[in-house]
Amino acid sequence: MEIEQYIVASDHQLVELSQQGDQSAFEHLFNRYRGSLRQLYLQRASGKGEDVDDLLQEIFIKVFLNLYRYDPAYTFGQWIFTIARNTFIDMVRRKKKDDLSIDARGDEVAKMSPASPVPTPEESIIRSQQMVMIDRCLERMSPAYRQLVEYRFFREYSYEEIAAELRLPLGTVKTRIHRARNQLCKLINYSGEH
């Protein structure tokens, strides 16, 4: 597909192409919303550019990994902004949780109830295809970055948990995760171009 065709394609068309494995379609789709998401986060994160970049990278990965769950009954914009809002809320909660006492943390955990819908067979196939591609990208990453991505996105460790596990300063962990996310995003984009 030519670049001009991606530019004029509807969100729905780009989602379908992305679900079929067209990484360029996914990149164009995400880039349509990047500026709006960035502006939203800049307003809500009090202009902290570092947090905004981290949030955008996190959304990029979440959207990519969960694209098979997209429900065309909603616009893609509604869906991605819901993910963006939830990611922002998670970040705020993580920051607040750092300030909570151990007793208060226990209360927060008790309030949570896991609710995850079972994927359809089609969703499972798409998910497994995406995971194969992610695995290939992870294999190309340095072992240290691969480990950080695994802890942060697959095991869902907090920055503090990763710092404790790896016996590294918190600032070092945050910097390395930021770099690892950048590298993973570039590999995902690169694999879509080839």
Phi, psi and omega per residue, in radians:
M1 nan 2.412 3.135
E2 -1.370 2.678 -3.113
I3 -0.969 -0.715 -3.126
E4 -1.060 -0.611 3.140
Q5 -1.192 -0.642 3.075
Y6 -1.130 -0.698 -3.079
I7 -1.115 -0.703 -3.087
V8 -1.590 -0.148 -3.132
A9 -1.164 2.585 3.087
S10 -1.295 2.842 3.073
D11 -0.984 -0.764 -3.114
H12 -1.033 -0.756 3.121
Q13 -1.114 -0.748 3.139
L14 -1.158 -0.637 3.085
V15 -1.090 -0.822 -3.138
E16 -1.056 -0.772 3.108
L17 -1.106 -0.719 3.127
S18 -1.099 -0.729 3.133
Q19 -1.159 -0.381 3.092
Q20 -1.562 0.040 3.060
G21 1.785 0.125 3.138
D22 -1.418 1.752 -3.077
Q23 -1.211 -0.531 3.096
S24 -1.139 -0.676 3.093
A25 -1.082 -0.729 3.132
F26 -1.110 -0.755 -3.134
E27 -1.082 -0.759 3.112
H28 -1.133 -0.712 3.133
L29 -1.076 -0.853 -3.124
F30 -1.137 -0.712 -3.113
N31 -1.117 -0.453 3.078
R32 -1.059 -0.552 -3.041
Y33 -1.847 -0.171 -3.079
R34 -0.966 -0.854 -3.109
G35 -1.073 -0.776 3.131
S36 -1.143 -0.720 3.121
L37 -1.132 -0.742 3.132
R38 -1.054 -0.797 -3.131
Q39 -1.103 -0.749 3.106
L40 -1.034 -0.823 -3.135
Y41 -1.171 -0.657 3.109
L42 -1.061 -0.668 3.117
Q43 -1.186 -0.752 -3.059
R44 -1.440 -0.476 -3.098
A45 -1.665 0.328 3.116
S46 0.974 0.622 3.044
G47 1.308 0.248 3.126
K48 -1.384 1.714 -3.065
G49 -1.034 -0.599 -3.132
E50 -1.104 -0.804 3.102
D51 -1.091 -0.696 -3.122
V52 -1.092 -0.795 3.130
D53 -1.100 -0.723 3.098
D54 -1.077 -0.775 -3.135
L55 -1.111 -0.748 3.124
L56 -1.087 -0.723 3.113
Q57 -1.143 -0.703 3.135
E58 -1.113 -0.725 3.105
I59 -1.118 -0.768 3.127
F60 -0.914 -0.840 -3.113
I61 -1.197 -0.769 -3.135
K62 -1.085 -0.770 -3.140
V63 -1.110 -0.764 -3.141
F64 -1.065 -0.823 -3.089
L65 -1.228 -0.422 -3.047
N66 -1.995 0.235 -3.102
L67 -1.021 -0.538 3.123
Y68 -1.117 -0.318 -3.140
R69 -1.542 -0.152 -3.103
Y70 -1.018 2.301 3.138
D71 -1.838 1.963 -3.099
P72 -1.118 -0.063 3.055
A73 -1.169 -0.349 3.099
Y74 -1.951 2.739 3.061
T75 -1.252 2.715 3.104
F76 -1.093 -0.639 3.109
G77 -1.014 -0.776 3.109
Q78 -1.053 -0.747 -3.082
W79 -1.149 -0.855 -3.081
I80 -1.203 -0.615 3.107
F81 -1.241 -0.502 3.031
T82 -1.150 -0.773 3.088
I83 -1.081 -0.746 -3.136
A84 -1.079 -0.794 -3.141
R85 -1.084 -0.804 -3.126
N86 -1.134 -0.649 3.104
T87 -1.140 -0.712 3.107
F88 -1.128 -0.776 3.120
I89 -1.063 -0.736 3.110
D90 -1.053 -0.728 3.136
M91 -1.103 -0.782 3.127
V92 -1.086 -0.748 3.121
R93 -1.096 -0.736 3.124
R94 -1.061 -0.714 3.139
K95 -1.186 -0.683 3.121
K96 -1.192 -0.654 -3.103
K97 -1.071 -0.574 3.107
D98 -1.073 -0.483 -3.106
D99 -1.604 -0.135 -3.090
L100 -1.432 2.662 3.030
S101 -1.305 2.917 -3.140
I102 -1.065 -0.703 3.132
D103 -1.089 -0.750 -3.128
A104 -1.161 -0.640 3.104
R105 -1.100 -0.702 3.118
G106 -1.077 -0.685 3.098
D107 -1.114 -0.712 3.125
E108 -1.095 -0.758 -3.139
V109 -1.122 -0.681 -3.129
A110 -1.125 -0.520 -3.123
K111 -1.323 -0.397 -3.078
M112 -1.325 2.439 3.065
S113 -2.285 2.090 -3.107
P114 -1.203 2.219 3.110
A115 -2.358 1.695 -3.107
S116 -2.203 2.080 -3.134
P117 -1.204 2.560 3.116
V118 -1.340 2.237 -3.114
P119 -1.220 2.646 3.069
T120 -1.262 2.891 3.095
P121 -0.998 -0.697 3.121
E122 -1.114 -0.760 3.109
E123 -1.084 -0.666 3.128
S124 -1.122 -0.696 3.124
I125 -1.155 -0.820 3.129
I126 -1.061 -0.779 3.134
R127 -1.052 -0.767 -3.126
S128 -1.161 -0.625 3.078
Q129 -1.127 -0.736 3.116
Q130 -1.136 -0.678 -3.134
M131 -1.167 -0.619 3.068
V132 -1.072 -0.777 3.132
M133 -1.137 -0.732 3.101
I134 -1.098 -0.755 3.110
D135 -1.024 -0.722 3.107
R136 -1.094 -0.732 3.116
C137 -1.142 -0.728 3.138
L138 -1.102 -0.641 3.121
E139 -1.090 -0.495 -3.110
R140 -1.476 -0.166 -3.137
M141 -1.470 2.778 3.053
S142 -1.144 2.611 -3.119
P143 -0.965 -0.665 -3.121
A144 -1.137 -0.775 3.125
Y145 -1.189 -0.696 3.129
R146 -1.036 -0.753 3.135
Q147 -1.097 -0.732 3.121
L148 -1.103 -0.748 3.113
V149 -1.096 -0.734 3.124
E150 -1.070 -0.844 -3.134
Y151 -1.081 -0.788 -3.017
R152 -1.324 -0.789 -2.983
F153 -1.769 -0.464 -3.121
F154 -1.747 -0.691 3.083
R155 -1.617 -0.221 3.107
E156 1.000 0.734 3.045
Y157 -1.263 2.594 3.008
S158 -1.341 2.904 3.084
Y159 -1.012 -0.710 -3.112
E160 -1.136 -0.722 3.113
E161 -1.116 -0.688 3.114
I162 -1.147 -0.763 3.127
A163 -1.034 -0.755 3.136
A164 -1.164 -0.761 -3.117
E165 -1.091 -0.740 -3.078
L166 -1.650 -0.051 -3.122
R167 0.954 0.905 3.117
L168 -2.168 2.703 3.047
P169 -1.114 2.580 -3.098
L170 -1.003 -0.752 3.135
G171 -1.058 -0.679 3.113
T172 -1.126 -0.745 3.132
V173 -1.080 -0.807 -3.132
K174 -1.068 -0.752 3.136
T175 -1.116 -0.793 -3.105
R176 -1.181 -0.653 3.102
I177 -1.151 -0.702 3.088
H178 -1.029 -0.803 3.129
R179 -1.160 -0.694 3.132
A180 -1.119 -0.736 3.091
R181 -1.062 -0.789 3.107
N182 -1.012 -0.817 -3.120
Q183 -1.105 -0.758 3.137
L184 -1.108 -0.759 3.113
C185 -1.054 -0.755 3.112
K186 -1.107 -0.726 3.127
L187 -1.147 -0.676 3.103
I188 -1.106 -0.826 3.112
N189 -1.090 -0.752 -3.116
Y190 -1.111 -0.739 -3.118
S191 -1.156 -0.456 3.092
G192 -1.316 -0.406 -3.134
E193 -1.486 -0.305 -3.091
H194 -2.112 nan nan
